[in-house]
């Protein structure tokens, strides 16, 4: 892919490793980095002590759900982090965007630490923990989701430079997969189970940590969609009917994989949580992702979970929490985005 002699301005997916922050070509990515810094939190702030007593109150079906849920969490963010390092950082040629990706990698590490702490607390038995960490090998419903992720990672693994439209579309599909399907659907499905427990006054510590993970994941997804928007502005020819059909097919597959996970977690159904309601919820989420990408909705579903309607990712405060999760670390100083030097 080449540019005309008259148009030498580099584009976001052009090969190279741009280092110049002045003049700043993508200040909106830099602002996302600064916003992420404000939302710093640590695993040590999450108190899981009351959860141990709650676990003993759960029915066998609910205990099965929790064990499967933490097993998924044990590896989910590690897969996201690997794709971030091996694919996104490699091909998004903007120093401002790479600042944000560096921050996102830190947040994924915090999430992995949180889930490690969660498993150590929830599964005191050594053999159970070993099984949880090996979930992608020994739990079919989790293995199916992992294989879905790995296929989209493999699709771009051997691309060194995005030199053709085909390669750029493959990269966009990888980015959309991780934003819309993995962070935006698989994790949103998992969060719904957590907030179902919270709506019944259970597992406050898990809900508190999940609030902060939810906020981070929402920002990761927003950043990825911002990258998609920028590429659409710079190279609209990449966004053809074929790309939309591929995205819809991808989301279809993701919804079905997450439904297989729901069947595993819910079994014959639990009060207020079953596979049928999870299907409707996942389809509603998938429609949201398609709308955000500028594509036609597919399912026409509505969210059946009132406890998720209350989940505002900008101000996640509620009476269960030990403090407001709108916590922000102060960031001092200012940077003018208009200065050239």
C-alpha positions in Angstrom: 0.0 0.0 0.0 1.5 3.3 -1.1 0.6 7.0 -0.7 0.7 9.6 -3.3 3.6 12.1 -3.5 1.3 14.8 -2.5 0.1 12.9 0.6 3.1 11.9 2.7 1.4 12.2 6.1 1.9 8.8 7.8 -1.2 6.9 8.8 -1.9 5.0 12.0 -1.3 1.5 10.4 1.6 2.5 8.2 4.7 0.4 8.9 7.4 1.9 11.0 8.0 2.9 14.6 7.2 6.6 15.0 8.9 8.1 18.0 8.0 11.8 17.7 5.5 13.1 20.2 5.7 16.7 18.9 3.8 17.7 17.0 1.3 15.4 18.5 -0.7 13.7 15.7 -3.2 11.8 17.9 -3.8 13.8 21.1 -7.0 11.8 21.8 -4.8 8.7 22.5 -2.6 10.7 24.8 -5.7 11.9 26.7 -6.9 8.3 27.1 -3.5 7.5 28.6 -3.8 10.3 31.1 -7.4 9.3 32.0 -6.2 5.7 32.6 -3.5 7.0 35.0 -6.2 8.6 37.1 -7.9 5.3 37.6 -5.0 3.5 39.3 -5.9 0.9 41.9 -4.2 -2.0 43.6 -5.2 -5.5 44.5 -4.3 -4.8 48.1 -7.3 -2.5 48.3 -9.7 -5.3 47.7 -11.0 -7.1 50.9 -12.0 -10.7 50.2 -12.4 -11.8 53.8 -16.2 -11.7 53.9 -16.3 -13.7 50.7 -15.0 -16.8 52.4 -18.0 -16.9 54.7 -20.3 -16.3 51.7 -18.8 -19.2 49.8 -20.0 -21.6 52.5 -23.6 -20.3 52.1 -23.7 -21.1 48.4 -25.7 -24.0 46.9 -23.8 -26.7 45.0 -24.9 -25.2 41.7 -23.7 -21.7 42.8 -20.4 -23.1 44.0 -19.9 -24.8 40.6 -20.6 -21.5 38.9 -18.0 -19.7 41.0 -15.3 -22.3 40.5 -15.8 -22.1 36.7 -15.9 -18.4 36.8 -12.6 -18.0 38.6 -11.1 -20.7 36.4 -11.9 -18.5 33.3 -10.6 -15.4 35.0 -7.3 -17.2 35.8 -6.2 -17.1 32.1 -8.5 -14.6 30.3 -6.5 -11.4 31.0 -3.2 -13.2 30.2 -4.5 -14.0 26.7 -5.5 -10.3 26.2 -2.1 -9.1 27.4 -0.2 -11.5 25.1 -2.2 -10.1 22.1 -1.5 -6.6 23.2 2.2 -7.1 23.2 2.6 -9.3 20.2 0.1 -7.6 17.9 -1.3 -4.2 18.9 1.9 -2.6 20.1 3.7 -3.9 17.0 1.3 -2.4 14.4 -0.4 0.7 15.9 2.2 3.3 14.8 1.6 6.2 17.2 3.7 7.0 20.2 0.6 8.4 21.9 -1.2 5.2 21.4 1.7 3.1 22.6 1.7 5.1 25.8 -1.8 4.0 26.4 -1.0 0.4 25.4 1.8 0.4 27.9 -0.6 1.5 30.6 -3.1 -1.1 29.5 -0.5 -3.8 29.9 0.1 -2.7 33.5 -3.7 -2.9 34.1 -3.8 -6.4 32.6 -1.0 -7.3 35.0 -3.1 -6.0 38.0 -6.1 -8.0 36.8 -4.0 -11.1 36.6 -2.7 -10.4 40.2 -6.3 -9.9 41.4 -7.5 -13.2 39.9 -4.4 -15.0 41.3 -5.3 -13.6 44.8 -9.0 -14.6 44.1 -8.1 -18.2 43.3 -5.8 -18.4 46.4 -8.6 -17.2 48.6 -11.5 -19.1 47.0 -9.7 -22.4 46.3 -7.5 -23.2 49.3 -7.0 -26.8 48.1 -3.8 -27.0 46.0 -5.2 -29.6 43.5 -8.2 -27.4 42.8 -6.0 -24.4 42.1 -3.9 -26.5 39.7 -7.0 -27.5 37.9 -8.3 -23.9 37.7 -5.0 -22.6 36.2 -5.1 -25.5 33.6 -8.7 -24.7 32.6 -7.9 -24.1 29.0 -6.8 -27.7 28.8 -9.3 -29.5 31.0 -12.6 -27.5 30.9 -14.2 -27.7 27.5 -16.3 -24.6 27.8 -13.2 -22.5 28.7 -11.0 -24.3 26.1 -13.5 -23.3 23.4 -13.3 -19.6 24.3 -9.4 -19.8 24.5 -9.3 -21.5 21.1 -11.4 -18.7 19.6 -8.9 -16.2 21.0 -5.9 -18.1 19.7 -7.3 -18.3 16.2 -7.5 -14.6 15.9 -4.1 -14.2 17.3 -2.7 -16.7 14.9 -4.3 -14.9 12.0 -1.8 -12.0 12.3 1.1 -13.7 14.1 3.4 -13.9 11.0 2.7 -10.4 9.7 5.7 -8.1 10.2 4.3 -5.1 8.5 0.8 -4.1 7.5 1.8 -3.5 3.8 -1.5 -4.4 2.1 -5.2 -3.8 2.5 -5.6 -7.5 3.2 -3.1 -7.4 6.1 -4.7 -4.3 7.5 -8.1 -5.9 7.4 -6.7 -8.9 9.2 -5.2 -6.6 11.9 -8.5 -4.8 12.2 -10.4 -8.1 12.7 -7.9 -9.0 15.4 -8.4 -5.7 17.2 -12.2 -5.9 16.9 -12.1 -9.5 18.1 -10.3 -8.6 21.3 -12.2 -5.4 21.9 -15.8 -6.5 21.0 -15.7 -10.2 21.6 -13.2 -10.9 24.4 -13.1 -7.8 26.5 -16.5 -6.6 25.3 -18.5 -9.9 25.4 -16.6 -12.7 27.2 -15.7 -10.5 30.1 -19.1 -8.7 30.2 -20.7 -12.2 30.4 -18.5 -13.0 33.4 -19.2 -9.7 35.0 -23.0 -10.4 34.9 -22.5 -13.5 37.1 -20.5 -11.5 39.6 -23.2 -8.8 39.7 -25.9 -11.4 40.0 -24.3 -12.6 43.2 -23.8 -8.9 44.3 -27.5 -8.2 43.8 -28.2 -10.9 46.4 -25.8 -9.4 48.9 -23.1 -12.0 48.3 -19.3 -11.9 47.5 -18.8 -8.2 48.2 -15.0 -8.4 47.7 -15.3 -10.0 44.3 -17.8 -7.3 43.3 -15.5 -4.5 44.5 -12.5 -5.8 42.5 -14.7 -6.5 39.5 -16.0 -2.9 39.6 -12.4 -1.7 39.0 -11.7 -4.4 36.4 -15.0 -3.5 34.7 -14.0 0.1 34.5 -10.5 -0.7 33.1 -11.9 -3.1 30.5 -14.5 -0.5 29.4 -11.6 1.9 28.8 -9.6 -0.7 26.9 -12.6 -1.3 24.7 -13.2 2.4 24.1 -9.5 2.9 23.2 -9.7 0.0 20.7 -12.8 1.4 19.1 -11.1 4.8 18.9 -8.3 3.2 17.0 -10.9 1.6 14.6 -12.5 5.1 14.2 -9.2 6.6 13.4 -8.4 4.0 10.8 -11.8 4.4 9.3 -11.2 8.1 8.8 -7.8 7.6 7.3 -8.6 4.5 5.2 -12.3 4.2 4.7 -11.9 1.8 1.8 -10.9 -0.9 4.4 -14.5 -0.9 5.8 -16.4 -2.7 3.1 -19.3 -5.2 3.2 -17.0 -8.1 3.5 -15.4 -6.7 6.6 -18.8 -6.2 8.2 -19.9 -9.7 7.4 -16.7 -11.1 9.0 -17.3 -9.0 12.1 -20.9 -10.3 12.4 -19.8 -13.9 11.9 -17.1 -13.4 14.5 -19.6 -12.0 17.0 -22.0 -14.9 16.2 -19.2 -17.4 17.1 -18.3 -15.5 20.3 -21.9 -15.4 21.5 -22.2 -19.2 20.9 -18.9 -19.9 22.7 -20.1 -17.7 25.7 -23.4 -19.6 25.7 -21.6 -22.9 25.9 -19.8 -21.4 29.0 -23.3 -20.3 30.3 -24.6 -23.8 30.0 -21.7 -25.1 32.0 -22.1 -22.5 34.7 -25.9 -22.5 35.0 -26.7 -26.1 34.4 -30.5 -26.5 34.6 -30.7 -22.9 35.8 -30.5 -20.9 39.0 -33.0 -18.4 40.5 -32.6 -15.3 38.3 -29.8 -16.7 36.2 -30.1 -19.2 33.4 -28.9 -19.9 29.9 -32.0 -18.4 28.2 -31.6 -15.0 30.0 -27.8 -15.1 29.4 -28.4 -15.6 25.7 -30.6 -12.5 25.6 -28.1 -10.5 27.6 -25.2 -11.6 25.3 -27.1 -10.8 22.2 -28.0 -7.3 23.5 -24.3 -6.7 24.3 -23.3 -7.9 20.8 -25.8 -5.5 19.3 -24.2 -2.7 21.3 -20.8 -3.6 19.9 -22.1 -3.7 16.4 -23.7 -0.3 16.8 -20.5 1.2 18.2 -18.6 -0.1 15.1 -21.1 1.5 12.8 -22.6 -1.8 11.7 -26.2 -3.0 11.6 -27.6 -4.7 14.7 -28.1 -8.4 14.4 -30.3 -9.6 17.2 -32.7 -6.9 18.4 -32.3 -8.2 21.9 -32.8 -6.3 25.2 -30.9 -6.6 28.4 -32.9 -8.9 30.8 -30.7 -8.2 33.9 -31.9 -5.2 35.9 -28.8 -5.5 38.0 -26.6 -4.8 35.0 -28.7 -1.7 34.0 -27.6 -0.2 37.4 -23.9 -0.8 36.5 -22.6 2.6 35.5 -18.9 2.2 34.6 -18.1 5.9 35.2 -19.4 5.9 38.8 -19.5 2.4 40.2 -20.7 3.3 43.7 -23.2 1.3 45.6 -24.1 0.4 49.2 -22.2 -2.9 49.1 -18.8 -1.3 48.5 -16.4 -0.3 51.2 -15.6 2.9 49.3 -16.6 4.6 46.1 -14.9 3.0 43.1 -14.7 6.3 41.4 -11.4 6.5 43.2 -8.8 8.4 41.3 -5.1 9.1 41.9 -4.4 12.7 41.5 -2.3 13.6 38.5 -0.5 16.9 38.9 0.9 19.1 36.2 -0.4 19.8 32.7 0.7 19.4 29.1 -0.3 21.7 26.3 -1.2 19.6 23.2 -0.7 22.6 20.9 3.0 23.3 21.6 5.6 22.2 19.0 9.1 21.7 20.3 
